[in-house]
Amino acid sequence: MFCSDMTFDATINPVAYEGGEAVFIDTEYDTWNMDPVALEKAFELYPDVRLVVMAHLYGTPGKIRELQDVCSRHNALLVEDAAESFGATYRGIQTGMFGTESIISFNGNKIVTGSSGGMLLTDSEEDAHKARKWSTQSRENAPWYQHEELGFNYRMSNIVAGVIRGQLPYLEEHRLQKKAIYERYREGLKDLPVRMNPYDAEASEPNFWLSCLLIDRDAMCRQVRGEQDALYIPEHGKSCPTEILEAIASIHAEGRPIWKPMHMQPIYRMHPFVTANGSGRARSNAYIDEGRCPDVGADIFERGLCLPSDNKMTPDQQDRIIEVIHRCFA
């Protein structure tokens, strides 16, 4: 199966659960999502694949129509991981409406949450009934406990469902709060050599789940990351994700590194990985001119970070974070 490379591993692990092999598709700079050019290249390399799993990163819609077109040309189904993008739209249509099957997450950090659980979205009544059956240990329609296939305990509780239903009317309010946070960061950091996570304003409206920034390449101080630790050398006028995250943590706010691409993860490191220029492997440092970098996801991971984005954050608290980031470049 072809899968987004830059995502949380919850997108990928179900492939392994079912005995499949994930082939990771590199990211593009415009939206930080699956690259349609790389996906087309992947079908040239693996013409028998018939399933694509793509994720909308940090609430920003990917180039979903282009990805749909590639899948259609190769008779492949599309699973849309809209876990992070509930409420985001692409050309006026909400994400989660484009896949053959799609999913939404209600994990504790999402824009609408029940602390856990999620939704499966499908136009197929047969698939919906099958998912319900599997999620309740595959009980057959019999007066006793009859089981004819493997089942799972994947249903959410009624209490969680009630919490989620109570929040649904406030989805757009939450999205606008998140957008205000994004815009405040963009305005407050505009004099620094950084850029916010991008989106196509003409085609999409993100839910702005997480506000992220990408440090300009020539403004990066030296940084190296191991499997669990990172080191950097402070340099006047420059910074790096590690330094900024440490500075944010010092005022008791929480930022995060960008999702580490799946093809760089120890558990999936030997899996195939396809870029727009052909197959490739991750490097510890991906400083190559933007547009020609064969490992786009690795580059974004190297230079990017997720900023505190809780919609309960006050403007004064956010201004303090912006001030701390400025000091990192001083």
Backbone bond lengths (Angstrom), bond angles and torsions (degrees), N, CA, C in turn:
res aa  C-N    CA-C-N  psi(-1)  N-CA   C-N-CA  omega(-1)  CA-C   N-CA-C  phi
1 M - - - 1.455 - - 1.521 109.43 -
2 F 1.322 115.85 140.85 1.457 120.67 175.82 1.525 108.47 -86.93
3 C 1.333 117.44 129.23 1.462 122.23 -173.47 1.516 111.06 -132.91
4 S 1.335 115.98 149.82 1.459 120.86 173.10 1.525 109.66 -56.65
5 D 1.327 115.53 137.35 1.468 120.76 -179.85 1.524 111.31 -83.84
6 M 1.327 116.81 -40.30 1.461 120.17 -178.66 1.522 108.52 -98.48
7 T 1.323 115.84 98.83 1.449 122.60 -178.59 1.521 108.14 -166.21
8 F 1.312 116.89 172.34 1.460 121.80 170.41 1.527 108.23 -76.86
9 D 1.333 117.05 150.46 1.460 117.79 -171.93 1.522 113.60 -70.82
10 A 1.342 118.29 -6.76 1.460 119.73 173.18 1.532 111.16 -62.20
11 T 1.326 117.82 -25.61 1.461 121.22 175.06 1.520 111.26 -67.44
12 I 1.325 116.39 -33.02 1.458 121.85 -169.58 1.523 112.83 -99.02
13 N 1.313 118.04 -36.74 1.459 120.65 -173.13 1.527 114.43 -55.30
14 P 1.351 120.36 -37.62 1.466 118.40 178.27 1.522 113.93 -59.42
15 V 1.321 117.29 -28.61 1.466 119.53 175.75 1.519 109.70 -62.24
16 A 1.340 115.91 -44.40 1.461 120.38 178.17 1.525 111.16 -67.15
17 Y 1.348 117.18 -38.32 1.463 120.02 178.86 1.535 110.81 -54.47
18 E 1.335 116.03 -38.22 1.462 121.22 -175.19 1.525 113.30 -93.05
19 G 1.338 116.73 11.06 1.455 120.35 176.47 1.512 114.83 79.26
20 G 1.335 116.88 15.91 1.462 120.13 178.58 1.515 111.69 -89.90
21 E 1.322 116.22 173.79 1.459 122.24 176.23 1.523 109.06 -121.70
22 A 1.321 115.86 122.81 1.455 121.17 178.50 1.523 110.13 -81.44
23 V 1.328 115.95 131.92 1.462 123.33 169.43 1.521 105.78 -109.66
24 F 1.328 117.14 118.68 1.456 120.92 -170.72 1.527 111.38 -86.83
25 I 1.339 114.83 134.58 1.466 122.60 -178.44 1.523 108.36 -107.07
26 D 1.317 116.35 128.20 1.459 121.67 -173.50 1.533 111.53 -65.56
27 T 1.307 114.15 168.68 1.458 125.41 -175.51 1.529 109.99 -94.24
28 E 1.343 115.93 159.31 1.470 119.75 170.95 1.518 108.95 -116.09
29 Y 1.341 116.62 155.88 1.459 121.31 -173.25 1.531 113.70 -73.85
30 D 1.352 118.35 -24.73 1.458 120.09 -171.77 1.515 113.01 -65.51
31 T 1.335 117.49 -37.42 1.470 121.36 -177.83 1.524 112.49 -131.70
32 W 1.331 118.20 -3.80 1.462 124.65 -176.26 1.535 111.12 66.78
33 N 1.307 117.69 25.58 1.457 121.78 -179.63 1.523 111.58 -117.57
34 M 1.329 116.26 -179.47 1.462 121.62 -177.70 1.528 111.34 -51.35
35 D 1.330 115.97 132.78 1.459 123.08 -177.01 1.528 109.56 -85.35
36 P 1.358 118.90 116.76 1.462 120.05 178.48 1.531 113.32 -59.48
37 V 1.332 117.66 -32.76 1.462 120.48 178.17 1.527 110.28 -65.79
38 A 1.335 116.02 -43.33 1.460 119.78 177.80 1.528 111.05 -66.03
39 L 1.336 117.47 -35.10 1.464 120.30 177.82 1.524 110.70 -64.54
40 E 1.320 116.80 -42.62 1.475 119.85 177.02 1.524 110.57 -61.26
41 K 1.331 115.83 -41.20 1.465 119.95 177.45 1.529 110.65 -61.81
42 A 1.324 116.33 -37.96 1.458 120.18 -179.16 1.526 111.19 -63.87
43 F 1.324 117.61 -38.53 1.469 119.99 177.91 1.525 111.58 -66.64
44 E 1.335 116.55 -29.83 1.466 118.75 174.56 1.523 110.64 -66.88
45 L 1.328 116.52 -36.54 1.457 120.80 -178.35 1.524 112.57 -81.21
46 Y 1.347 116.45 -33.12 1.468 121.80 -176.76 1.533 108.26 -131.24
47 P 1.329 118.77 73.90 1.468 121.21 -172.26 1.525 114.82 -67.95
48 D 1.320 119.10 -13.53 1.465 120.92 -177.71 1.527 113.77 -88.08
49 V 1.334 118.34 -7.26 1.461 121.02 -179.00 1.532 109.28 -67.81
50 R 1.343 115.48 138.84 1.468 120.42 -177.72 1.533 112.73 -129.81
51 L 1.319 117.18 14.30 1.461 119.35 -179.52 1.525 110.09 -143.34
52 V 1.336 115.73 131.94 1.468 122.86 178.91 1.523 108.38 -123.12
53 V 1.324 116.50 132.27 1.467 122.42 177.62 1.525 107.64 -118.09
54 M 1.332 117.04 111.63 1.464 120.26 -178.90 1.516 110.36 -119.84
55 A 1.348 115.94 147.83 1.471 122.02 -179.89 1.525 109.79 -119.01
56 H 1.339 115.38 142.47 1.470 121.67 173.12 1.526 107.63 -90.40
57 L 1.321 116.27 108.10 1.458 121.63 -169.36 1.522 112.46 -76.07
58 Y 1.336 116.70 130.71 1.467 124.56 172.93 1.525 113.10 55.74
59 G 1.335 116.61 25.71 1.454 120.86 177.20 1.510 114.97 87.81
60 T 1.345 117.87 5.77 1.467 122.52 179.48 1.517 109.79 -100.50
61 P 1.329 119.02 121.01 1.460 120.06 179.73 1.518 112.11 -61.29
62 G 1.332 115.66 138.80 1.454 121.10 172.88 1.517 110.90 -78.85
63 K 1.315 116.15 -176.56 1.469 121.44 178.95 1.525 108.42 -80.28
64 I 1.329 114.72 69.66 1.454 120.48 -166.35 1.521 112.98 -67.45
65 R 1.323 118.47 -37.15 1.464 119.76 179.12 1.522 110.89 -65.28
66 E 1.318 117.25 -40.83 1.466 120.40 177.81 1.521 110.79 -65.66
67 L 1.318 116.80 -39.65 1.465 120.29 177.62 1.522 110.56 -66.29
68 Q 1.349 117.45 -40.01 1.457 120.74 175.99 1.525 111.22 -59.73
69 D 1.331 116.78 -42.75 1.466 120.68 -179.73 1.525 111.12 -61.66
70 V 1.335 117.02 -42.08 1.465 119.99 178.72 1.528 109.77 -63.40
71 C 1.329 116.55 -44.92 1.469 119.95 179.33 1.523 111.02 -61.51
72 S 1.323 116.55 -41.60 1.460 120.20 -179.48 1.523 111.64 -62.32
73 R 1.330 117.03 -41.66 1.472 120.13 -179.94 1.518 112.03 -62.51
74 H 1.325 116.59 -25.96 1.465 120.50 -176.18 1.531 112.28 -112.61
75 N 1.341 116.22 17.06 1.469 121.72 176.53 1.524 112.16 52.28
76 A 1.320 116.10 43.29 1.465 121.43 -178.82 1.528 110.00 -108.99
77 L 1.313 115.88 146.15 1.458 122.03 173.85 1.533 109.30 -84.10
78 L 1.334 115.32 152.83 1.459 120.93 -178.84 1.519 109.74 -120.33
79 V 1.325 116.62 121.21 1.458 122.46 171.10 1.521 107.31 -99.15
80 E 1.322 116.28 122.96 1.470 122.25 -174.33 1.527 109.09 -103.46
81 D 1.321 116.27 112.38 1.459 121.80 176.42 1.527 107.76 -88.42
82 A 1.334 114.84 95.79 1.464 121.18 178.82 1.526 110.46 -102.59
83 A 1.346 116.26 28.76 1.462 121.40 -176.83 1.520 112.03 -55.20
84 E 1.340 117.03 -38.52 1.458 121.55 -175.29 1.525 112.88 -96.23
85 S 1.334 117.92 -6.21 1.469 119.63 -167.47 1.524 113.82 -119.07
86 F 1.332 118.27 23.12 1.451 121.21 178.90 1.523 109.45 -57.33
87 G 1.327 116.85 124.47 1.459 122.15 -178.96 1.512 114.25 95.91
88 A 1.342 118.15 -14.23 1.462 120.98 175.64 1.525 109.67 -76.17
89 T 1.319 116.65 152.10 1.465 120.62 -178.59 1.517 111.37 -128.60
90 Y 1.333 114.93 149.98 1.460 122.31 173.19 1.525 107.43 -125.72
91 R 1.342 115.56 116.48 1.463 122.42 -175.10 1.530 110.68 50.77
92 G 1.334 114.96 43.67 1.447 121.51 174.39 1.513 115.92 82.63
93 I 1.319 117.92 -1.43 1.465 122.12 -178.89 1.513 108.89 -111.76
94 Q 1.334 116.98 134.02 1.457 119.79 -177.35 1.520 111.64 -67.38
95 T 1.322 115.82 140.92 1.460 119.28 172.71 1.526 108.81 -61.17
96 G 1.317 115.28 148.54 1.450 121.22 -171.10 1.510 112.26 99.97
97 M 1.343 116.94 -11.49 1.467 122.17 -179.88 1.524 112.50 -100.41
98 F 1.335 117.60 0.46 1.462 120.09 -173.57 1.526 113.08 -101.55
99 G 1.315 118.08 -25.42 1.452 120.43 -174.68 1.510 113.17 -79.37
100 T 1.346 116.30 157.84 1.449 120.31 168.61 1.523 108.84 -58.72
101 E 1.329 115.82 -40.87 1.461 124.39 168.57 1.535 105.74 -134.51
102 S 1.329 116.78 146.95 1.459 120.42 179.68 1.524 109.47 -139.43
103 I 1.327 115.78 159.69 1.460 120.04 179.09 1.524 110.82 -133.95
104 I 1.341 114.40 150.00 1.463 124.18 174.83 1.528 107.47 -124.42
105 S 1.315 117.81 144.31 1.468 121.38 177.63 1.520 110.78 -108.67
106 F 1.340 114.91 141.42 1.459 121.73 172.35 1.525 110.50 -117.16
107 N 1.328 116.62 31.51 1.459 121.51 176.70 1.532 109.97 -58.56
108 G 1.321 115.61 163.48 1.454 120.71 -172.10 1.516 115.93 -59.25
109 N 1.329 118.69 -19.91 1.463 120.21 -177.38 1.533 113.02 -103.36
110 K 1.331 118.20 7.13 1.466 120.54 -175.44 1.529 112.13 -84.38
111 I 1.316 115.61 170.24 1.463 121.40 -173.52 1.528 111.42 -67.92
112 V 1.331 117.54 -29.64 1.458 124.92 166.78 1.516 105.78 -126.82
113 T 1.322 118.18 129.84 1.457 119.63 -170.76 1.520 112.68 -139.57
114 G 1.321 114.17 146.41 1.455 120.84 169.60 1.502 110.14 -119.73
115 S 1.323 116.34 15.08 1.462 127.80 -174.45 1.517 112.02 82.59
116 S 1.328 117.70 -23.36 1.464 121.46 177.72 1.524 107.42 -163.89
117 G 1.322 115.56 -179.63 1.461 119.83 176.25 1.514 113.05 88.90
118 G 1.321 115.03 179.90 1.452 120.79 -179.05 1.512 110.82 -174.93
119 M 1.329 116.45 -171.99 1.460 122.71 179.29 1.524 110.07 -127.80
120 L 1.313 115.36 144.83 1.458 122.62 165.77 1.521 107.37 -103.59
121 L 1.321 117.63 127.83 1.456 122.91 179.16 1.517 109.10 -111.15
122 T 1.331 116.80 127.74 1.451 120.94 179.29 1.519 109.42 -154.51
123 D 1.326 116.54 150.26 1.463 121.77 173.41 1.527 111.37 -90.49
124 S 1.316 116.83 -1.83 1.466 121.57 -176.22 1.529 109.95 -97.32
125 E 1.337 116.64 115.63 1.466 120.33 177.25 1.520 110.81 -63.17
126 E 1.341 116.54 -37.63 1.460 120.50 178.64 1.525 110.95 -62.06
127 D 1.334 116.94 -44.32 1.464 119.95 179.46 1.526 111.07 -65.13
128 A 1.325 117.31 -38.69 1.462 120.66 179.82 1.529 110.63 -63.05
129 H 1.335 116.52 -44.51 1.465 119.80 178.92 1.528 110.75 -64.44
130 K 1.336 116.65 -40.27 1.462 120.41 179.90 1.532 110.44 -63.36
131 A 1.331 117.34 -42.60 1.470 120.54 -179.94 1.528 110.76 -64.30
132 R 1.335 116.60 -42.15 1.472 119.10 177.69 1.527 110.83 -60.33
133 K 1.323 115.83 -42.39 1.462 119.97 -179.46 1.525 111.07 -64.40
134 W 1.322 117.22 -48.62 1.466 120.80 179.65 1.528 111.04 -59.30
135 S 1.339 116.58 -38.37 1.468 120.25 -173.02 1.519 112.55 -72.98
136 T 1.326 118.07 -11.66 1.475 122.21 179.24 1.524 110.18 -119.34
137 Q 1.326 115.88 44.09 1.471 123.83 174.79 1.527 112.86 65.09
138 S 1.355 116.67 22.30 1.475 121.85 174.81 1.525 113.06 54.39
139 R 1.307 116.49 44.06 1.469 120.17 174.96 1.522 109.95 -71.16
140 E 1.327 116.35 133.33 1.454 121.63 177.42 1.533 110.04 -81.19
141 N 1.323 115.72 164.31 1.461 121.54 179.98 1.531 109.16 -79.98
142 A 1.323 115.07 75.42 1.459 121.91 -179.12 1.520 108.49 -137.63
143 P 1.354 118.42 155.69 1.465 119.81 -179.22 1.517 113.51 -69.91
144 W 1.322 118.02 -14.83 1.458 122.24 174.41 1.531 109.14 -112.34
145 Y 1.318 116.92 178.06 1.461 120.26 179.35 1.522 108.93 -80.58
146 Q 1.315 115.74 100.51 1.473 123.33 -177.66 1.529 107.74 -111.51
147 H 1.344 116.61 127.38 1.464 121.57 -178.56 1.514 109.59 -129.78
148 E 1.319 116.84 123.32 1.457 122.26 -178.42 1.519 112.90 -119.45
149 E 1.324 117.95 -5.40 1.463 122.48 175.85 1.522 109.01 -152.44
150 L 1.324 115.41 164.94 1.459 121.10 -177.52 1.522 110.77 -66.13
151 G 1.329 116.28 137.08 1.446 120.90 177.78 1.525 111.87 -125.50
152 F 1.317 116.15 177.77 1.456 122.63 -175.73 1.532 109.26 -139.60
153 N 1.309 116.72 160.71 1.464 122.65 175.47 1.524 108.32 -102.18
154 Y 1.321 117.16 69.15 1.456 122.25 -171.70 1.531 113.30 -108.97
155 R 1.305 118.62 3.49 1.463 119.31 -177.89 1.537 110.21 -77.04
156 M 1.317 115.98 150.29 1.461 119.45 173.99 1.525 109.13 -86.74
157 S 1.308 116.70 158.88 1.459 120.75 179.40 1.526 110.11 -77.33
158 N 1.326 115.77 161.26 1.462 120.38 176.99 1.519 111.45 -63.25
159 I 1.336 116.70 -33.70 1.463 120.28 179.86 1.530 110.58 -65.24
160 V 1.341 116.41 -46.41 1.464 120.46 178.02 1.521 110.27 -61.25
161 A 1.323 116.85 -44.05 1.464 120.35 179.53 1.528 110.80 -60.40
162 G 1.334 117.05 -39.38 1.458 120.02 178.97 1.516 112.64 -65.68
163 V 1.341 116.98 -39.94 1.464 120.97 177.16 1.526 110.43 -61.37
164 I 1.321 116.08 -42.63 1.473 120.48 -179.66 1.522 110.60 -65.73
165 R 1.323 117.11 -46.83 1.474 120.23 -179.28 1.524 110.90 -59.78
166 G 1.335 116.30 -34.72 1.456 119.47 178.62 1.523 113.36 -67.51
167 Q 1.330 116.92 -25.75 1.470 120.54 -179.28 1.518 113.98 -90.14
168 L 1.314 117.92 -20.78 1.468 120.61 -173.15 1.531 113.42 -55.22
169 P 1.325 120.06 -38.55 1.477 118.51 178.64 1.525 113.71 -63.30
170 Y 1.339 117.66 -14.88 1.463 121.61 -176.66 1.530 112.37 -102.47
171 L 1.334 116.70 9.88 1.465 119.73 -177.27 1.531 111.72 -57.21
172 E 1.317 117.97 -49.21 1.460 119.96 -178.00 1.532 111.12 -66.34
173 E 1.309 118.23 -36.48 1.465 121.10 176.15 1.522 110.48 -61.29
174 H 1.328 116.68 -43.72 1.463 120.28 177.96 1.529 110.59 -63.83
175 R 1.331 116.23 -41.00 1.468 119.55 -179.13 1.522 111.00 -62.62
176 L 1.314 117.17 -41.71 1.467 120.38 179.54 1.523 111.35 -67.36
177 Q 1.331 117.41 -35.06 1.460 120.25 174.76 1.524 110.77 -62.47
178 K 1.334 116.23 -43.13 1.465 120.81 178.20 1.534 110.85 -64.90
179 K 1.323 116.81 -39.50 1.467 119.88 178.70 1.529 110.83 -63.65
180 A 1.329 117.41 -39.41 1.461 120.55 179.05 1.525 110.48 -62.80
181 I 1.326 117.22 -37.40 1.465 121.26 176.91 1.520 109.92 -63.36
182 Y 1.338 116.67 -46.23 1.465 121.79 179.00 1.534 110.48 -58.59
183 E 1.332 116.70 -47.76 1.468 120.66 -177.57 1.526 111.05 -66.01
184 R 1.328 117.94 -35.68 1.466 120.62 179.04 1.523 110.45 -67.01
185 Y 1.330 116.85 -39.90 1.456 119.63 175.00 1.529 110.59 -63.30
186 R 1.317 116.61 -46.08 1.469 119.85 -176.92 1.524 111.26 -60.42
187 E 1.323 116.70 -40.74 1.461 120.27 179.30 1.523 110.55 -71.41
188 G 1.333 116.90 -41.92 1.459 120.43 -175.63 1.518 114.33 -72.57
189 L 1.339 117.05 -21.39 1.467 120.66 -177.12 1.529 112.46 -110.12
190 K 1.331 117.43 9.24 1.462 120.04 -172.22 1.521 113.14 -66.39
191 D 1.351 118.03 -19.69 1.462 120.32 179.52 1.523 112.50 -90.05
192 L 1.317 117.72 2.15 1.466 122.23 178.58 1.525 110.60 -101.37
193 P 1.336 117.27 159.52 1.475 120.65 179.42 1.527 111.16 -80.36
194 V 1.335 115.29 60.25 1.457 121.98 -179.75 1.524 108.72 -138.06
195 R 1.330 115.77 161.64 1.464 122.23 174.48 1.519 109.00 -133.50
196 M 1.323 116.74 146.56 1.453 121.27 175.84 1.534 109.60 -76.84
197 N 1.335 115.89 160.09 1.460 118.97 176.30 1.522 109.27 -58.33
198 P 1.328 117.08 131.47 1.470 121.19 -168.45 1.524 113.00 -86.99
199 Y 1.326 114.66 161.88 1.469 121.34 170.49 1.521 108.49 -154.86
200 D 1.317 116.08 159.91 1.458 122.40 179.65 1.519 107.99 -88.30
201 A 1.328 117.06 100.70 1.465 121.46 -174.29 1.526 112.19 -65.69
202 E 1.316 118.60 -24.11 1.463 121.16 179.75 1.522 111.64 -78.84
203 A 1.334 117.10 -27.49 1.465 119.75 -174.65 1.515 113.28 -106.18
204 S 1.322 117.79 -27.70 1.465 118.35 -170.33 1.520 112.32 -137.55
205 E 1.308 114.26 158.48 1.455 122.65 172.51 1.520 106.75 -129.37
206 P 1.343 118.38 103.03 1.466 120.71 -178.94 1.523 111.42 -65.27
207 N 1.342 115.17 169.02 1.465 118.11 168.89 1.527 110.88 -93.78
208 F 1.364 116.55 -2.26 1.468 122.79 174.65 1.526 110.97 56.16
209 W 1.345 115.76 38.69 1.464 120.56 -177.72 1.524 111.52 -53.66
210 L 1.333 117.11 -49.29 1.459 121.13 175.02 1.515 109.34 -126.90
211 S 1.322 115.77 134.51 1.460 121.73 171.36 1.522 108.40 -89.18
212 C 1.324 116.43 129.14 1.465 121.71 -177.35 1.519 109.53 -127.79
213 L 1.309 115.94 159.94 1.466 119.18 173.59 1.523 109.99 -132.81
214 L 1.305 114.03 154.55 1.463 122.87 178.11 1.521 107.32 -123.15
215 I 1.323 116.62 122.52 1.462 121.72 -179.16 1.523 109.55 -79.18
216 D 1.328 116.98 135.17 1.475 120.15 176.19 1.520 109.60 -57.10
217 R 1.308 115.07 145.37 1.467 119.76 -174.49 1.527 112.44 -59.70
218 D 1.328 117.96 -41.74 1.461 120.03 -177.59 1.533 112.55 -79.59
219 A 1.347 117.20 -0.94 1.460 120.97 176.03 1.523 112.10 -105.94
220 M 1.340 116.61 9.68 1.466 121.14 179.30 1.519 110.34 -87.04
221 C 1.328 117.24 125.72 1.458 119.10 166.71 1.523 108.56 -76.74
222 R 1.315 115.98 169.20 1.466 119.03 -176.56 1.534 110.89 -70.50
223 Q 1.317 114.60 131.57 1.453 121.99 -177.39 1.524 108.55 -143.78
224 V 1.315 116.04 140.58 1.461 120.20 174.84 1.517 107.85 -137.30
225 R 1.325 115.85 140.54 1.458 121.55 -178.57 1.519 110.06 -119.74
226 G 1.322 115.74 133.13 1.451 120.71 169.70 1.513 109.32 -93.34
227 E 1.326 117.25 -158.16 1.454 119.51 179.50 1.527 111.94 -72.26
228 Q 1.343 117.86 -31.48 1.456 119.30 -177.32 1.526 113.84 -134.71
229 D 1.318 117.85 -6.40 1.458 121.03 -177.68 1.530 110.05 -131.68
230 A 1.326 114.95 160.39 1.462 121.05 178.51 1.521 109.90 -136.51
231 L 1.326 116.03 148.44 1.458 123.11 176.00 1.520 108.70 -128.80
232 Y 1.334 115.71 148.63 1.456 119.20 175.41 1.519 108.83 -147.84
233 I 1.322 116.07 159.97 1.458 122.35 177.13 1.523 108.19 -114.05
234 P 1.334 119.32 112.79 1.469 121.04 -179.47 1.527 110.76 -58.27
235 E 1.317 114.88 144.33 1.465 120.17 -178.52 1.521 108.44 -147.55
236 H 1.327 116.79 134.18 1.461 121.97 -177.97 1.530 110.47 -57.36
237 G 1.338 115.93 130.64 1.456 121.26 176.71 1.512 114.22 79.95
238 K 1.334 117.22 -0.94 1.457 120.64 -178.54 1.530 109.55 -130.00
239 S 1.319 115.11 164.46 1.457 119.55 176.35 1.526 108.48 -155.83
240 C 1.333 116.28 -172.78 1.468 121.67 179.29 1.526 107.39 -156.43
241 P 1.322 118.52 164.83 1.467 119.73 -179.60 1.515 114.06 -55.58
242 T 1.332 117.39 -39.75 1.461 119.73 -178.20 1.525 111.29 -62.03
243 E 1.332 117.18 -45.28 1.462 120.57 180.00 1.530 111.28 -63.56
244 I 1.317 116.99 -44.07 1.464 120.11 -178.32 1.517 111.05 -66.28
245 L 1.315 117.53 -41.48 1.463 120.15 179.80 1.522 111.34 -65.11
246 E 1.330 117.14 -38.05 1.459 120.01 176.27 1.533 110.67 -64.90
247 A 1.320 116.82 -40.38 1.463 120.48 -179.51 1.532 111.09 -66.71
248 I 1.322 116.78 -40.09 1.459 120.91 177.51 1.524 110.38 -64.08
249 A 1.328 115.64 -43.15 1.471 119.68 179.89 1.529 111.52 -62.85
250 S 1.341 117.08 -29.03 1.467 120.08 -178.02 1.521 112.51 -66.80
251 I 1.337 117.84 -18.54 1.473 121.19 175.92 1.528 110.01 -106.90
252 H 1.338 115.39 19.29 1.465 122.28 173.48 1.527 112.64 65.58
253 A 1.324 115.59 34.33 1.468 121.65 171.25 1.523 107.41 -113.78
254 E 1.317 116.32 156.86 1.456 119.65 -174.45 1.520 111.47 -117.26
255 G 1.343 115.30 119.43 1.447 121.86 167.04 1.518 108.07 -112.17
256 R 1.303 116.65 175.97 1.457 120.86 -179.07 1.527 109.78 -142.33
257 P 1.332 117.48 152.36 1.462 118.77 167.51 1.526 110.13 -65.14
258 I 1.311 116.11 158.94 1.463 121.09 170.53 1.529 108.63 -61.27
259 W 1.350 117.10 151.66 1.460 118.89 174.31 1.525 110.56 -50.53
260 K 1.302 116.55 126.42 1.459 119.79 175.13 1.526 108.19 -70.72
261 P 1.341 118.21 125.93 1.470 120.00 -176.24 1.528 112.32 -54.45
262 M 1.315 114.91 146.95 1.460 120.33 -175.36 1.526 112.43 -63.25
263 H 1.325 117.42 -32.99 1.469 118.14 -177.76 1.531 112.23 -73.90
264 M 1.342 116.67 -7.68 1.458 121.19 175.01 1.527 112.08 -98.99
265 Q 1.326 117.84 -5.82 1.451 121.46 -177.57 1.532 110.48 -77.80
266 P 1.337 118.43 137.78 1.461 120.09 -179.20 1.526 113.29 -54.38
267 I 1.325 117.51 -38.42 1.455 119.74 -176.48 1.525 112.54 -69.01
268 Y 1.341 117.85 -26.00 1.465 121.68 -176.24 1.526 112.89 -119.32
269 R 1.313 117.43 12.44 1.461 120.96 -170.25 1.526 113.29 -62.87
270 M 1.324 118.13 -26.51 1.457 121.13 -177.58 1.534 112.79 -91.81
271 H 1.333 116.62 1.77 1.455 119.33 179.26 1.528 110.68 -76.61
272 P 1.332 117.54 154.50 1.470 120.01 176.62 1.519 111.27 -62.59
273 F 1.310 114.75 150.27 1.463 122.95 -177.75 1.520 107.40 -142.01
274 V 1.342 116.94 126.99 1.460 121.28 -173.69 1.517 110.28 -121.04
275 T 1.325 116.57 129.89 1.460 123.01 176.17 1.521 109.24 -109.09
276 A 1.325 116.25 174.31 1.463 120.42 178.18 1.520 111.53 -64.07
277 N 1.330 116.75 -22.58 1.465 121.15 179.23 1.519 112.66 -98.62
278 G 1.322 117.34 7.42 1.457 120.22 -177.10 1.513 110.01 117.58
279 S 1.296 117.53 -177.21 1.460 121.04 -177.10 1.520 110.50 -69.70
280 G 1.338 116.72 151.88 1.459 120.70 -179.61 1.503 110.62 -161.44
281 R 1.314 117.23 172.04 1.447 122.08 177.83 1.524 109.61 -124.71
282 A 1.322 116.42 159.58 1.462 121.01 -179.00 1.513 110.78 -70.58
283 R 1.328 114.99 152.71 1.457 121.23 172.01 1.514 107.69 -122.82
284 S 1.326 117.23 161.84 1.464 119.86 -179.81 1.525 110.92 -69.81
285 N 1.313 117.44 -20.67 1.449 121.24 -179.21 1.524 108.19 -144.07
286 A 1.329 116.50 124.96 1.462 119.98 -172.33 1.527 111.63 -115.35
287 Y 1.316 117.73 38.47 1.454 120.23 -176.52 1.522 111.06 -75.96
288 I 1.312 115.16 88.05 1.453 122.38 178.40 1.517 106.67 -131.71
289 D 1.315 117.48 149.00 1.450 120.60 -176.94 1.523 110.69 -51.02
290 E 1.334 116.02 131.28 1.456 121.14 -179.36 1.522 109.02 -57.51
291 G 1.322 115.65 136.33 1.453 121.61 -176.55 1.506 111.69 99.74
292 R 1.339 118.18 -20.19 1.464 120.35 179.15 1.533 111.09 -123.96
293 C 1.325 116.22 7.12 1.455 119.41 -179.42 1.520 109.85 -76.57
294 P 1.331 118.78 120.37 1.458 119.24 -178.78 1.515 113.19 -71.81
295 D 1.322 118.97 -16.23 1.460 122.47 177.94 1.528 108.48 -122.28
296 V 1.325 116.57 78.27 1.463 120.19 -176.08 1.522 110.65 -63.90
297 G 1.338 116.94 -44.05 1.452 120.05 -179.84 1.512 112.62 -59.86
298 A 1.337 116.42 -40.49 1.467 120.28 178.90 1.524 110.91 -63.51
299 D 1.320 116.79 -36.52 1.463 121.04 179.44 1.528 110.94 -67.73
300 I 1.338 117.05 -44.35 1.461 120.42 179.21 1.525 110.40 -64.98
301 F 1.325 117.02 -39.79 1.464 120.77 176.65 1.525 110.67 -61.41
302 E 1.322 117.37 -39.45 1.464 122.06 -178.22 1.521 112.09 -66.36
303 R 1.332 117.07 -38.50 1.465 120.83 -170.53 1.529 114.66 -108.89
304 G 1.344 117.55 -5.75 1.460 119.74 -172.51 1.510 113.98 -109.14
305 L 1.338 115.46 163.57 1.457 121.50 173.55 1.515 109.54 -154.94
306 C 1.343 115.53 157.75 1.459 122.71 177.22 1.526 108.89 -97.17
307 L 1.311 115.95 130.61 1.460 122.28 -177.51 1.529 111.13 -91.05
308 P 1.332 118.60 157.41 1.464 120.02 173.56 1.531 109.71 -54.85
309 S 1.333 116.82 128.57 1.471 120.11 -170.73 1.521 113.60 -137.12
310 D 1.313 117.90 17.77 1.462 120.90 -178.88 1.527 109.45 -64.57
311 N 1.335 116.58 131.35 1.467 118.03 -177.86 1.531 112.84 -73.00
312 K 1.321 117.72 -2.95 1.475 120.25 172.09 1.529 111.63 -89.30
313 M 1.341 117.38 -4.21 1.454 121.57 179.01 1.540 109.34 -67.20
314 T 1.314 116.38 134.74 1.464 120.09 179.99 1.529 110.09 -84.32
315 P 1.337 118.17 158.67 1.469 120.35 175.31 1.526 112.65 -56.22
316 D 1.322 117.86 -38.18 1.463 120.27 179.11 1.531 110.78 -64.37
317 Q 1.312 117.16 -41.68 1.465 120.26 177.38 1.521 110.88 -63.53
318 Q 1.325 116.18 -40.54 1.460 119.00 179.24 1.528 110.84 -68.30
319 D 1.320 117.73 -38.53 1.468 120.45 176.69 1.531 110.81 -60.30
320 R 1.318 116.45 -36.49 1.466 120.46 177.95 1.522 110.49 -64.36
321 I 1.321 117.42 -41.09 1.470 121.20 177.51 1.523 110.17 -63.53
322 I 1.315 116.57 -43.16 1.467 120.75 179.09 1.529 110.43 -61.31
323 E 1.333 116.46 -41.26 1.466 121.04 178.03 1.534 110.73 -61.27
324 V 1.311 117.34 -43.91 1.456 122.15 179.83 1.530 110.88 -62.42
325 I 1.319 117.74 -40.36 1.467 120.91 178.25 1.528 110.43 -64.11
326 H 1.332 116.81 -40.83 1.464 119.71 176.94 1.528 110.93 -59.04
327 R 1.310 117.38 -40.08 1.468 120.30 -178.99 1.527 111.63 -64.39
328 C 1.316 116.70 -29.73 1.473 119.48 178.93 1.518 111.51 -64.11
329 F 1.317 117.70 -27.76 1.470 120.91 -179.51 1.521 112.18 -96.38
330 A 1.332 116.87 -1.01 1.473 120.13 -176.50 1.533 110.47 -75.72
